[in-house]
Amino acid sequence: MAMSHLLLLALLLASACTSSSASGNTLTQSGNLTGIRTLASPGDAFRLGLFAASNRSRWFLGIWFTVSPDTVVWVANRDSPLTSPSGVVEVSIGGALVLRDGASTVWSSSDYSNSSAAAGAVAAELRDTGNLVLADAAGTVLWQSFEHPTNTFLPEMRVGRSLATGAEWSLSSWRAADDPSPGEFRYVMATPRGGAPELHVWSGGRKVYRTGPWNGVRFSGIPEMTTFEDMFEFRFTAAAGEVSYMFRNRDGSPMSRVLLNESGVMQRMVWDKASGTWSNFWSGPRDQCDGYGRCGAFGVCNVVDALVCGCITGFVPRSAAEWYMRNTSGGCARRTPLRCGGSGGGDDGFYVLRGVKLPDTERTAEDASATLQECARRCLANCSCTAYAAADIRGGGSGCIQWFGDLVDTRFVDSGQDLYVRLAKSELAVADAPKNTRKFVAVITLVVTGFALLLLSLAFVIWRKVRRSERVTMLDGAVELMSGECPTYPMGIIRTATNGFCADNVIGRGGFGVVYKGQLPDGQHVAVKKLSAENTAQALNEFMNEVVLIANLQHRNLVRLLGCCVHCSERMLVYEYMSNKSLDFFIFAERRRALLSWKTRLDIILGIARGVLYLHQDSRLNIIHRDLKAANVLLDGDMVAKISDFGIARLFSTSADRQETITGRIIGTYGYMAPEYAMDGTMSFMQDVYSFGVLLLEIVSGRRNQRSFNLIAHAWGLWEGGRSRDLTDPAIRGGCTGGELGQAATCVQVALLCVQDCPSRRPPMADVIPMLLQQTAPGRPQRPVVCSNPAAAAAAALAVLAEITGGGNELTITSLEGR
């Protein structure tokens, strides 16, 4: 018995000694870390230890933020996970940091450095920067985690490479959100020989995104960096021995990190202490124009255009047929060949392409000491030079970057740079017409336009008197508006664009009229909505509503109105063309539903939510859409959702004393209509929130909410039984990961919050988006009345609507049934 007590005491003393040797922020050769024990940095900003992934089936040695333990910033044994937390972390006798599993070494820092030259004892220290440093007694750094990043870029860390040793400091993504093994994406510094360095994201051997070269202030393709200058200090080093980029937090700034996520997206995240969450300040690629080489050689991408790809002035599509089919990867070719000759460049000159992210610098030459004038002279003297730009934008521009060969991955950005593109002088004569000529043309255009508008105004007055319309005020404002914020198209152009309104060009029909696909003289594809020729007050009202509202709106998730046309009794609206039609074309079609993966559906959901939030809160006009449904969500070539059809939308006050109003004219679509609006005409932003909730359930399930199937009641039953995941569309459910099914369940809960009967209990769109992103937890919804008895509830609603109609109010209901 005495012997057993002595043995127990010895074990406790040994444990205490081991614990003390690993206390604070240092791990010495006489201590270790095991199990759930961790090493803290001096200010406890970071922790080092073992953490679990993949449902606790695999364990890794990593570093994480103390306030956010789920945010792991570095992983050691990415390729060699442990199966339990039985691993031991220690500093070996040979001076290496190692992770052991029993007798075997799972990971060792000696694989990345030479620690044989250590002077005396070696210890590992976790610093408040998040850097794990292995150093000897003399202070010589033998190895450090900052030299071997994983998927996170922290302040004080470098991304780049040593030109002297060839060492590279790059990021590599996780394979999945719960799998830290190396994924398919890498974030590296490209250092072309003699050219301008820039940061790239690679997927295997394919370039998917790049930042553009450093211009002395920021990377050419990330203008947002200037908005972070009060929080971060950016430092770019391009010296004989090293090319690197790093950032530092300024005093008082919150914690931050840059993440290369498992989808290949770069995200700048900042810690919000008040909410205890990470805020996404920036991400790249930010839109379709950031996808590498989207428009091919000599193409330029403009995300605000209906057809995002165009050719640089002086160039035309290499294959008009492929561009017509939206395949722009072939790029553009010169309309007029260069005539290079002598130091003066022969008959060539330069066209200034303003406000762009500079092209790929793979084939460039950079000279920081040259002037722009010298840069132009050198480019003209070299027949292979196709463009040049300033290397440094400070002080009006200095330095020189020259491009040789094709110009690839050029796009327009806010506060972009000037790119001087080499053209034949005959092309420059067209591009740089004399200013006086342009002014003269502009004046003539204004005069002709004014005269046409005067005639149009007279025609409207005559039409108004003949038809004795009750909507006099709307007609009075028509000409004023169309001559202001909404461009007008002559009937001849619209007729030519649609091939004479040919039946083969019809892409949609409805109660509003017919939609035609068209092509304008500049090659841009458009959708022309030719409204019904019936000159009813309602038709005119809806036409003017679209013109008034959409002309004032600009958002990535709203369809873009390019202009309108009024000819005699005909009214037409010209929109950007959406090649993938409407959302209902996919989600309610048996075969096409399977084409919408969960990721695509979630992107569509978030796009719709952001569009509605813009209408309600962020636009200069605050608008209720009033007819949000799957048929009114269009999809572009990249499946980006865009809300359309503002014919019955209404401007709305956001003042505290007027959060709702009553209308005597109820318009909408059965299945999407909020109960308070259907019953008594009460309008508020919550009307759109209800419709969004229904639409959200339809996207998740692939089923339509209609009289024959109460989708809300079905979703409530599944949620109440803890089976929300079962609502996920069977066409994609089998291919979803556990995390994706969890996201779908969250969407169901958010949708049920949105379709609550009491408008005041529905969350505003500003709260809906964080819930969908799982940044905030959704609350518990109340049981909707329609869940009590779907058939009775529908009958009661129709009875009340009939009473409203009989009472003298106007009623327009669109009934949606399966096609």
N, C-alpha and C positions, 0 to 999 in steps of 0.2 A: 504493500500500500504506500509506504514512504517513497519507494522507488518511482511509483507512478506519479505521485505528487511532484517529485523532482523533475520528471520528464515533462510534465505539463507546464511547470514553471519555466523550464528551459525553452520550450516552444513559444511561450508567451514573450519571453525576453528576445528571442530571435525575431519574432514578428515585430516587436517594438523597434528593434534596431533597424530592420529592413524598412519599416515605415518612415523612420526618421531620416534615413539616407535618401529617401525620395521625396522629402517634404519640400515645400516652397516651390521654386520654379526650376530646380536642378535635380538631375538624376546622376549619381556618381557610380563608380565601378563597384562599390560595395552594396548597392541597393538594386531594386527592381520594381516594376509595376506589374501587378497581376489582377485578374478579375475586373471588378468595377472601379478599382482605385485609379485616380487620375493625377496628372501633373498640372498645376496651375501656373499661369504667367504671373509676374510680380503684382500687377494691378488686377489680377483675375479677369482679364479681358478674354483669354483663351484657355482651353483645357486640352490636354493630350491624354489619350487612353484608348481602350478598346470600345468599339460601338458595334451594334448589330444592324444587319440589313437583311432584305429578303425574308421578312417574317421571322427574324431572329434565327434563321438557319445558317447564316454566314456572319463571321466577325472579322473586323478590320481594325488596324491601328490607325488612328486619325487625330486631327486637330479640329476643334469646333469653337464657335462663339459661346461663352459662358451663358449669356442672356438668351441665346437661341441654340440650344443643344442639337436641334435637328439640322442646323446649318453647318455642315462639315466642309472645311475649306482645304484640307489636305489629307491624303490617304497614302499609307506606306505600301502595304501588301495588296495592291489592287488586283494582281493576277493570282495571288495565293491566299485566298480567304481561309480563316479558321472555321471549324464547325462548332466551336463552343468558346466561351470566354476564358478558356484555360491557358491561353498564351501568356508568356512572360516577356516583358520588355526590360532590357538591361544594356549596360555599356560593357562590352567584352574586355577581357584582359588585353586583347590586341588593340583596343581603342576604337572599336566600331559600335555603333548603335544597332542592336539586333532584336528581332522578334523570334522567340523560340516556341515550338510546340513539342513539349517533351524533350527528346534528345535532338530533334531536327531543327535546323534554322530555316524559318519561313521567309524572312526578309533581313537584309543587312545593308547598312549604309556603305560598307566597304565595296559593294558592287558598283558604287558611283564615285568613289574617291580613294585616294591613297593615304591611309592613316598610319603607315608604318613609320613616318617621320615625327610622330608625336613626342613632345618633350614632357615626360613625367605623366602624371595622372590625367585622365581624360574624363570630361563630364558633359552631359547634354543639358542645355538650358532652353526653356520655352520663354520667349520674350513677348512683351505686350503688343508687338507688331504682328504676332502670329507666326513668327519665324522660329523654327526649332534648330538650334545651333549646337554642333558638336565641336568642342575646342579643347586644346591641351592646357597644361598649367601655365604655359608662356602666353596664352591668349590667341594662339594660332588657330584659325578656323579650319577644321578638317573636312567638315561637311555641313550643309545647311539646307533646310527644306525649301527655302526661297529659290535655291538653284534648281529645284526639281518640282515645279508646280504640278498640280493635277488639273482641276476644272475651275479654280478660283484665282483671281488676280487681286491681291490685297495691296493697300498702300505700302510704299517702300519696296515693293517687289518689282523686278524687271521682266519685261517681255522683249526678247530680241536674241542677239547672238554675239559671241566674242569672235572677232575676225582673226584674232591671234591664235586662239586654241581651237576654234571650231565649235565650242560649247554653245548649245542652244537652250534658251529659256522660253518654253512654249506651254500652252495649256492643251489639255485633251479632255474631252467631255466624258461624263459617265455613260455607261451603256444604257441605263434606264434610271428613273428617279430613285429606285431603291437598289440599284446595282452599281457600285463605284468602280467596277472594272472598266478598263479603257474603252470608250465608245468610238464612233466612226468619225468624229469631228476634231479638228486641231486648229488652234489659234496661234499663228506663227508670224514672225517678222520676215518679210521677203526683202532680200538685199541683192538686187541685180548688180552685176559688176559695173561700177561706174555710174549706175542709175540711181533713181530716187527710191529709198526704202518705203514700204508701207506694210500694214498689217492685213493678213488674209485669214479667212476661215476655209479650211479644206475638208472635204469629205472623201476619204480615200485618195485617189489621184485627181480629184475634180475640185476646182476652185468654186466656192459657192457665195462668197461675200468678201469684200475688201473695203478698207476704210478710206482709201485714197492717200496720197503722200502727205507728209507733214509740211505745213506751209508757214512755219514760224510761230503760229498761234494755236493751231489745232490740226487735226487730220482733215483733208480737203472735203471728204464726204460726210463729216459729222459736225455740222454747224452748231448743234446743241451744246458742244463742249464749252462754247463761250458763255453759256448760261450757267455753267457750274463753277465759274472762276472764283466766286466768292466762297465756295466750299472746298475746292480742290486746287492744288498747284500741279500743273502738268509739266513734265520734263522729257524732252526728246534729245537723245545723244547720238550724234553721227560723227565719230572720230575714227582715227586710223585703226584703233584696236577694238572698237565696239560700236554696235548699232543697237540702241535699246530705247524703250519707252517705259516710263513709270509715272505714278501720281502720288501725291501726298495729301492728307487731310489738313486743311487749315485749322488754326486754333479755334476751338469751340464748335467745330463741325461734327455731325453725328458719325457713327461708324458706317463704313461703306465697303463695298466689294464689287468686283466685276465678275460675272459668272458666264461660262460657256456651258449652256444647258444641253441636255441629251438630244435636243432637236437641232442643235447647231446655231442657236440664237445667242448673241451676246447681250447681256443685261447688266446695266448699272443699277445696283440695289443700294438703298440708303435706309438705315435703321430709324424707325419712327418710335421714339421712346414712349410717347403718349399712348399709342395703340399697341405697342409691343409687337409690331409686325415690320416686315421689309416692304419699302415702297419702291416700285420700279420707276426710276427716273428716265431711263432711256433703254431702247433695245434696237439691235440691228442684226439682220436686215429689218428695216422698219416698214417696208412696203414692197410691192412687186418690182419697182425700179431698182431696188437694192440687190435683187437676184443677179448674180454675176452674168454679164454678157447677154442680158435680156434682149437687147436690140441688135446684137451682132456688130460687126466691124462698121465703123463710121455711122452707126445709129446713135440716137440720143433719146433717152427715156424721160417722159414727163408724166408724173403720176396724176396730174389734174386733167389731162386730156382724155377724151373718150377712148381714143386709140393711143395707148401710152407710148408706142414706139414711132419715131419719125426719123428722117434722115437729116444729117447736118446739111446746112445750105451748100449747094453745089454738088450734092449726092442724090441718087435715086435708088429705090429698092433694087437689090441685085436680081430678085425674082418677084415680079409683081403678082404672080399667081400665088406664091407662098405667102406673101404679105396679106393678100386678100383672105387667105385661110388662117390668118393670125399666127403663122409661123414666121417670126421675124429673126430667127437665129442666123439666117444667111446674111443679114446685114445689108449694107448699101455699097454702091460703087460710084465712082466719079462720073459725072455727066460729061465733063470735058477733061481730057487727059492733061497732066502737067507738061509744061514745056521748059524743062530744066536746062540751064546753060550758063556757064560762067559764074563768077562770084556774085553777080547781081541777081542770079536766079532766073534769068531769061524773062519770060512773059508770065511769071508767077507772082502772087502776092499773098496777103493774109486776110482772112475773114475772122472777126472777133465773135466767138461764141461765148456769150456772157452768162455768168451765174451758174456754173456747172461744177460737179465733182470731177476732178481731173481724171483722164483715162488711165487704164492699167499701165503701170510703169515698168513692166517686164523688159521692154526694149526701149530704154531711155538713156540719156546721158545728162548728168547734173553738174553744174559749175556754180557754186555759191558766190563766186567773186565776179561773175559777169553781169553786165547791165542788160536790161531788156532789149535795148537797141543792138547790142553786140549779139544777143541771142537770136534776134531776127536775121542779122547778117549771116551768122553761122548756118542757120537753118536754110536760107536761100542758097548758100554755097554748097550744100550737101543734098544731092538729088534724092537721097533716101529719107530725108527729114520731112515729116508730114505735119508737124505742129510744134508749138513751143508755148511755155507759160512761165510766170515768175515762180521761183522756188520759195520765196519768202514774201508774204503779202504786206508785211509791216513797212511803214514809211512810203507807201505808194508802189511798192513792189521792187524786188531786187533778186539777183540770182537768176539762174537759167535752167529749165528742164526742157530737153528736146526729145520728141517722140520719133521713132523710126518704124515705118511699116504701118499696120492698121491701128486705128484708134478704137479701143474696145472698152466697154462698160462705162460710157459717159452718160451722165444724167443731170437734170436740173435739180438744184438744191437751193434753199434759202441762203442768202449771203454767199453764194458760190463764187468761184474764181473765173477770171477771163482766160479762155483758151484761144490761141491764135492758130487757126487752121489754114494750111496752105491750099490755095486754089489757083486755077488758071485766071489770068486777068479778065478774060471775057466773062467768067462767072462773077468776078468782083464787080464788074460794071452793072450787072443785074442786082446783086445784093446791096451795093452801095450807090443806089440812084441818088442824084443830087437832091439836097434837102428842099430846094425851092420847088423842084418837080413834085416831090412828095407832098409838100404843103399845098400846091396847086390842085393836085388830085384830091387831097383831103377836103379842100374847100368846095370843089365841084361835087364831091360825094355828099357833103353836108347839105348843099343847096338842093341836089336832086332828092336826097332823102327827105329833106324838109318839105319839098313840094309834094312828094308821094304821101307823106304823113298828113299834109293838109287835105289832099284828096281823100285819104282814108278817113280822116276826121269828118269830112263832109258826108261821105258815104254812111258813116255810122249815124250821123244826125238824121239823115233821110230815112235810113232803115229803122231808127228808133221811132220816128213819127209814124211811119207806115204800119209798123207792127204794134204800136202803142204798148211797148213793154213796160212792166211795172218796175223793172230794174234800171231806172234812169240813171241813178248815181254810178252804177257799175259801168255803164256805157260811157259816161262822161270822162271816166278816168282811164279808159282803154288806150287811147292814143298816147296820152301822156306817159303811161307806164311803158308801153312797147317802144317808145322812142327813148326811154331812159334805160332801165336796168335789164330789159329782156330784148335781145337782138331780134330783128325781123328778117325773114327770108322771102324773096319774091316767089310767086307761085310757079314761075317757069323753072326755077332751080329745084323746087320740091318735086315738080312733075317729072323732070329729067332724072333726079336722084332715085325715084321709085319706079322708073321705067314706065311712066304714065299710069301710076297706081295699078301696076300689073298684078293680077291674081297670084302669080308665082312668087311675088314679093311679100305676100301676106304672112305675118308671123304671129298674129293674135287677133281675136275678136272679143267683143263684149258689148254690154249695154251702152257703153260710151261711143262705140264706133269700131273702126278697124285700125290695126297697127301694121305698118309696112316697113320692111327693111329697105334702106336706101344708101346711096353712096354720093357724097357731095363732090363737087369738082376737084377739091384738094385731095381726094382719096379717102376721106374720113367716112367710116361707116356710121350710120345713124338709125334710130328707130323713129318713124314718123307716125304719130297718133292722129288719125283723121277723125275728128269728132262727128257725131251724128249731125246731119244737116238740119234737123228739126230746130227751129229758132225759138225754143222754149226759154222761159226765164231761168229755169233750173239749169239747162245746158249752158247758157251764157254765164251763169253764176259759177258753175264748176270750171269752165274754161278760164275765166278771169282769176278764179281762186288759184289754179295751178300757176298761172303767169305771175301773179302777185307774190305768192309765197316762195315758189322754188327759185325764182330769180334772185331772191335775197338769201338763199341758203347755199353753203359750200361745205360739204363734209364727205369723207371717204365712204361712209355708209348710207349716203343718200344719192339717188339717181340724179344725174346732172342734166338740167334743162339747157339745151344749147340755143334755143330760140323758138319763135312761133311764126305763123303765117295766117293772115286773114285775107280771104279773097271772096268777094261777094258774100254769100251766106255760109261759106265754108271756113272752118277754123281748124288749124293744125298745130300740133306741138312737136318740136324736134328734140329728141333726147339722145344721150350717148347710147350706143348699141350694146346690149348685154347678150353675149354669145351663148350663155348657158340658160337662157330663158328665165322662168320664175321658179321659186322654191317648190311650189306644189307640183310642178312638172317632174320633180325628183321624188319627194318624200311620199307621195300618194300613188306612185307607179310601182307595180310589183317588181319589175326587173331593175328599174333605175334606182330604187331605194338602196340597193346593196352597194351602189357606187359611192354613197355618202358614208365614209368611215366616221367613227365617233369623233376623231380629231377635227374632221371637216365640219361635222354638225356643231361641235362646240365653238369653232371659229365663227360659223354662221350665227349661232345664238348670241355670241359676244358682239358681233358686228351689228346685229339688229338692236341689241341693248344700247350700244354706244350711239347709234343713230337716233334712237328715241330720246336718250339723255340729252343729245345735242338739241333736238327739237324743243324739249321741255325747259332746258336750263341754259345751255351754252351758246345758242345762236342769238343774234341780235333781235330776232323775233321769237317770242315764246308761243309754241304752236301745239295744238292737240291734233293728231293725225285723224282720229275717229274711224279709220277703216283699216287697221293693222291686221293683216292676214297673210297666209302663205302665198296667195296669188299676187299680192302687192309687194313681195320681196323678190327682187331680181338678182341674178348671179352673173358676175362677169367671167371672163376667161379663166381667172384664177379662183373661182368660186367665192369671191368676196361678196358678201350680202349688201344690197343697196335697196333702201326703202323707196317705194314709188307711189304714184297715184295720190296726189294731194287735192283732188277735186272737191272733197267735202271737209278738208282740214279747216281749223279755225284758229285765228289769233286769240291769245288768252292772256289775261292779266296775271302777274305773279305776286301782286300785292297781298299783304297779310289779310286785308279786309275783303278780299274777293278771290277766294280759292275755288269757287264753283259758281255756275250760273245755270239758268233753266232755258231750254230751247223748246219752241213749239213745233219744231220740225225734226223728227227723229229719222236719222239715216244711218245705215250700217249693214252688217252682214250677220245673219243668224249663226249662232255658235261662238262668235267673238264679242258680242255686244254685252257690256257691263249691265247688270240688273238694274241699277239705279237710273241708268240712262234709258234703258228700254221701258221702264215702268213710268217714270215721271219726267224724263228729258233732262235730268241733272247732268251737267257736263263738268268735268274736271280732268286734270292730268291722270287721275286714277282710272279713267276710262281706258286710256291707252295701256296702263299697267295691267288691267284685266285682260285685254286682248293679247298682250305680250305673254301673259301666263298661259293662255289657251294655246297660243302658237308654240310656246316652249314645250308643252306636253305633246303637241303634234310632231315636233321635230325629234324628240326623244323616242316616241313610240312608232312613228311612221303611220299613224292612224288619224283620221279626221274626226273632229268633234262635230256631231250632227244629231238630228232628231233620232235616227235609228241606233245611235251608239253614243251614250253620254261618257265622253272621255274623262271629264272631270271626276265623275262619280267612280269610274273604274280606277283612276289614279289614286283617289282618296282611299279606296278599299285596299289597294296594294300597300300604300304608305302606312296606313293604320295597322296593317298586319306585318309590318317590317319587311315587306317584299318589294320595295321601290325599284330595285334593280330589274325585276321581272318586266317592268314596263318598257325597258329598252327594246328597240326594234329587233325582232328575231332575225332579220336579214343581216345584222351586224353583230348581234350579241355574242355569238360563238367566237368571234375574232377579237373581242375586247379583253383587255387586261383587267385585273382586279381593281387597279387604280382608276381605269376608265369607267368601269361599272359603278365605282364609288362616286365619280363625278356625275354620272347620269342620275344616281340617287339624289345627289345634292340638287341637281336641276329640277327634279320632280318636287322636292320640298319647297324650293324657291317658287316654282310655278303655283303650287297650292297656296302659298302666301299671297301671290299676286291675284288669285281668283277668289279671295275671300269676299263674302257678300258685303261687308261693311267697308266702304271706300277708305275710311280713316285707318283701318288696320292693314291695308296693303302698303308695302314698302315703296318709297319713291325710287325712280330708276337709279339715282345716285347711290342708293343702298343695295340695289339688286346686283349691280356689277361686282362689287367686292364679295358678295355671297357666291356668285357663280364662279369667281376665281378662287373661292375657298379661303379668302383673306379674312372674312368674318363669318361667324357661324349663323346660319338662318334660324329664326325662331320657330316656335311650334304653331302651325296654322290652325284656324278654327274649321270645324266641319262645315262645308258649303251646304246651303239649303238644297241645292239640286241633288245632293247625295241621298236625301231622305227617300224620295220617290221620283226618279227621273222623268217618268211619263207624266205624272201629276204636275210636277214642277213646270215642265214644258207646256202643258195644256194651260196651266194658270197664267204663265207668261204671255201666251198667245191671246188669252181672253182679255188680259189687261191691255195689251196692245190694240186689240179690237175696240176696246172702250175709248182709248186715246184717239184712234182714228175717227170714231163716231163723234167725238167731242169737238171736232173742227180742226184739230191739229193735223199737220202733214206727217206722213209716215212712208219711208222707203226702206224695205228690208230686202237684202240679197240673200237668197237661200242657197247654201252650198251643199251639193250631194256628190257622191262618188262618181267619177267619170267612167 
